[in-house]
Amino acid sequence: MTPFRSKMNRFLFRNRDKGIKNLMLYIAITNVIVYGLNAISSGTPYFYNLLCFDFDRLFSGEVWRLFTFVSCYLTELNSPLLGLISLFFYYWCWTVLEQYWGTFRCNLFYLSGIVLTDLAAIMIGLVAKAELGSFGTVLASGISAKYINLSLLLAVATILPDQLIHIYFVIPVKMKWLAWLDLVLTLYGIIKWVWMLIRAQAFYFSLFLVLLVPLVAIINYLILFGKEAAAILPDSIRYHPTRKSWKRKVTQGTIYSDAGTARHAGSAKRDSARFRCTVCGRTELTHPRLEFRYCSKCAGYRCYCEEHIQNHVHITE
């Protein structure tokens, strides 16, 4: 961990209780209110037009649109039922993050996502207006909170990769699988957009800048997590043995040949480990270069490796 990140983590920890508690709950309620007011209006989405991101009106002085566009997420979806379910899911993600990070870091994470999305939208609008005229402002006005909310999923999947949730309250799935699906769909959308521009021979720089919208949410996630973002990767990638590490484990007796007696000896040695990470199960025998520490905030004597000592949900029971 770099000195800067270490200082930042200490600062965030000291101020963990500052900020707006349950911010995602207020955002979800605002989304429902905006959707309801638009539904009862006489065919004109007045409140949506008042709060959504509009490039021209933003530069006319309506600066509140830099933040209020997150309250239009539900209105922009085709299915309000799926939108309500997704808002409930994002609120659950928020409660997990707030318990783990504290209120201040959660607020900072969401706010930085909004600010980066605003900057990307403004950049798109300025370049597109110069290249495409009035159509460019329409291109920049299609910004929503979709990818900002999806970054909450990535954050929770990094902290609790094996946490089971039930899609539509029925289908069990691990958080890391949802995160992988999110990243695959995002990558598919980027490739599809680029391929469409190539086929149409629309080689305008502003049209390619649209790809910044999904990317800034991922960048925001990477900035706050740093190396800890590797926890979202499959274990086969994270712990794939290199040639040197493989030889070292063979020498130390932690990896044996196919002989049955050797396997039993290896398992016996692993079971005699003094330190075992509560999250990933690694020990000082299987990973000699790792450092292990006990968490003073968890109930009992809970041991964690250096990757998870500051990246786990505290066990209180």
N, C-alpha and C positions, 0 to 999 in steps of 0.2 A: 504494500500500500504506500503510495507516494505521500510525502509530508503534507502537500496541499489537501489531498483527500482525507488524510487523518485529521487535519485541523477542521476541515469542513464537517466531518462526522461528529467531532466533539462539539462544534458550534450548534449543529442541528439537534444533538442530544440535549444540550443545556437548554434549548428553547423548544423542546418537543411539545410542550403543552400550550404554546402560543398559537394564535390563528383562529380560524372558524371551524369549530367542531362539527362533524357530520355535514360538511359542505356539499357532498354528493347528494344527500337527502334533499337539501334546499334546491339544488339544480334539478333533481328529478321532479319535485313538486312544481317548480316553475315551468318545466316542460309540459306537465299535465295541464296546468292553468292556461298556458299559451295555446295548447292544442284545443282545449275546451272552448276558449273564447273565439278561436277561429272557426270552430265547428258551428257555433250558434250565430255567427255573423252572417249577414245576407250575401253570401257568395263572394265576399271580398276579404281576403286574409289580411285584415288591417294590422293586427298585432304582430303577425309574422313579418310583414313588410316593415314594421316599425323597429323590430329587434334583429333581423337577420343581417348578415354581412353584406353590405352594398358598397362597392368601391366608390362610385360617384358621390353618394350621400355621405360617405365617410369623410371625403375631402371637402364636403360642404359644411362640415362642422359637427356632424352627428357621430362624435367619437365614442359614444356608448356602444356602438356596434362592434367595437374591438373585443368586447367581453360578452355582450348579450346574445351573440349568435349561438352560444352553447345551450340556450334555452329553447332553441328551435329544432333540436335534434329529433324529437318525437314527431313534430309536424312534417318533417322532411321525409319520413319513412312511409312506405306504401302500406304497411300493415301496422295499425296502432296496437294490436294485441301483442305482436312480436316486439314492438317498440317498448311496451310496458314491461314485458319479461326481461328485455335487455337492460332497461333502467334498473329493475330490481337486482339483476345480476351485478351491474356496475356498482350499485350501492353496497352489495355484499363485498365486492372487491375493496371498496373504500374502507369498510369497517375492518377488514383484515389488515390493510396497509396502515390504518390509523392506530391499530393495536400494536403493530410491529414497529412502525416508524415514529409515531406520534403525530399530533395535529399539524405542527409546523412544516414538517417535511412533506406530508401529503398535500398541503396547500401549495407549497413551493413546486412540487412535481406537476400538479395540474395547472398552476398559473404559468409555469415556464412552457408547458405544452401549448397553452393559449397564445402566449407571446410569440413563440416560434412559428406557430401557424399564421398569426397575423402578419409577421414579417414576410413569410413566404407568399401570402396572398397579396400583400402590397407590392412585392417585387414582381409577381406575375402580372398584376394590374398595370404597373408602370411600363413594363416591357411590352405587354400585349397591346396597350393603348398606342404605343409608338409604332408597332408593327401592323396591327389590325384595325386600328381606329376604335369606333364605338363598340364593336364586337368584343374587343379585348377587355373592356370593363365588365361585360357579361361573364366572360370566362373567369375573371377574378372574383366575381360575386357568388360563385358556387361553392364557397367554403363552408364546411360544417364541422361539428364536433365529433364525427364518427371515429376518426383515427386517434383523437385525444382520449376518447373513452376506451378504445381498444388497447391503448398503452397501459391502462389499469390492469387489463388481463395479463399482459406481459409481465408486469411488476409482480402480481400475485403468483404467477406461474414460476417465477424465479425464486420466490421465497418458499412456496409450497408446491414444488413440482409434482409430487405424488398425491396431492389432495384430490379426493374424489368428489365430483359434483354430479348432479343429475340434470341433463338437458331436458327441458320441458317437464322437469320434476320426475322423469321416468328413466332416461337413458344414462347409465353411469359412465363417466369419462374422467380421466385425469387432467389436471390443469395444464400440464406440459403438453398434452396432446392437443388441447384447444389452442395453446400458444403456437404450436407448430402449424396447425391448420390456419390460424390467423396470418402467420408469416407467409405460408404458401399461397393463400388467396391474395395477399397484398402483392407478392411477387408476380402472380399470374395477372393481376390487374395492371401492373406496370408494363409487363411484356405485351399484353393485349393492346394497351394504349400506344406503345411505341410501334407495334406492328401495323396498327390502323393508320398512324401518321405516315409510315413508310409507304403503305399501299396507296394512300391518297396523295402521296408526294407533297405533303404539307410540311415542308421543312422550315417551320418558323420556330425560332428559339423560345418564344413565349409558350408555345404549345408543349414543348418538352419540359419547360419549367413547371408545368402542372404536376409533374411527378414529385416535386418538393413537398406537396401536401401530405402524402402518406409517409414520406421519408423523415420529415421533421419530428413526427411523433416517435419514430424508432430512435432517432438521434437523441431526443430528449430522454428516452428510456436508458440509452447507453451512457449518457453523461452522468446520470444519477447513480447508476449501478456500477459502472466501470467494469473491472474484471469479474465481478460477481455475476454479471450477465451470462457468463459461461455456464451457470447452473441450469439454464434452460436447454442446453444442448443435450442430445442423447448420451447416455453413459458410455456407449461404445465409442463415441468420439472423444469425450472428456478423459476417459481412463484407458484409451487404447495404448497398450504397452509399446514403447520404443524398443529398439534392439538392446540399448544399454540397460534400461530399466528391467527388461526381461532377463538379461544375464545376471543382473544384481539380485533379483528375486530368486533365481535358480540357485545362486551361490549361497544365499541366506536360508534356503530351504522352504521358502514360502510358495514356490511353484515346483511341482514334481512331475515326473514322467507318468505314464499311464499305469504303472504298477499299482495294484490295489493297496499294498502296504504303505507305499509312499504317500498315497492320497490320504490315508488315515493319519499318517504322521503329520502331514501338512495341516489337516483340519484340527488335530489336537493342538498344534502349535498356535494356530490362529485363535482357538478358543481360550488360550492362556494369555491373551493380550491384556495389558494393564489399561490401555486407553482405547476406547471405541467410540467413534462419532455417532451421536444419537440420530443424526439426519441421514448420512450416507453409509454408515457402518464400517468405514475404513479404520484401520488400527495402526499402531506404530510398527507392527510386524509386516503388514502388507504394504505400507507406505512409510518407510523409515524417515523420509525427508520432511514429512508433515509435522507440524507442531499441534499439540492438543492442549486444550484448556477446559476448565469447568466454569459453567455459567452461574453466577451468584444470584441471578434473578429467577432461575428455574427451580421448581420444587425438587428436593432430593439432590443427588449428586449426578448432574447431567453433564456429560463430556462432549465436546465438539472439536472438530478439526479447525484449522486456521481459516478455512473457507466459509465455515458455517457458524463460528463463534459470534460473529456480528450479523449473521444472515439466517436467523431462525425465529420461530414464534416461541415465546417463553411458555414453558409448561408450568401451570399453577397448581395442578392436582397430581 
